[in-house]
């Protein structure tokens, strides 16, 4: 990438086995410069997400990258959080019980860090949001100009025209803080949402895992240690012999947008009731009579197709080459 400007990215993350894959993948992607990690609840509680983020950077030998701890509660101060430890293990990293990290998070909160970086590098920072959207919504509330200054927000979230993975309506990250998600989707920022309709097409097979285990790459070896729990969950929940690469797929969509095709429209999030967390996408050309809750709201891009084979190939190549 000599002579070319690398894309600056901040990964907002709740590590998480597939978060670990995405973080390592970002560090192995010459197209991007990771300028920080911000942490949020989701796969684990926020305190553990921070520890895991610091640990992963130590494994990667990248303790120069700052980690800013995010919110411990939802945007509406909700403390009853949905934590997916049954997917990722109680430690979030496959029940390996790694030693605690030596490093510490920075003093700034995640929202403060996001606002600061957007102001330092206006239009140049991409946020890759891999968990509930609380930190990004807090940044929008903190700085009304944030949506215009952030380069792009690439979101793992939503289930567009497919069932959710928390219940038939909702995808986990949006369900984790629907109020925050609605703030972000209607903020006017340049947003690309990558939902389950896309990430469920990007699958790492058992054969792929075996190939990774035989490679000399340190990241591949580390991931093979933690992947057992994730494979077990997918076998029990979906009856499959592979795992969905949700977070790596979103990271790659941020790195190389040509790997997905998109359509554009307004996304609103239901914040209560039986369909709490559902993402409802108005991408029609219909002119409705009168106004509704989608009227005059900013549009976002939603991924509708994906080059899944190339994504899996990139994941394998980059993680095995370390």
Secondary structure by P-SEA (a helix, b strand, c coil): ccccccbbbbbbccccaaaaaaaaaaaacccccccbbbbbcccccaaaaaaaaaaaaaaaccccbbbbbccccccccccccccccccccccccccccccccccccccccaaaaaaaaaaaccccbbbbccccaaaaaaaaaacccccccccbbbbccccccbbbcccccccccccccaaaaaaaaacccbbbbbcccccccccccaaaaaaaaacccaaaaaaaaaaaaaaaaaaaacccccccaaaaaaaaaaaccccccbbbbbbbbbccccccbbbbbcccccccccccccccbbbbbbbcccaaaaaaaaaaaaaaac
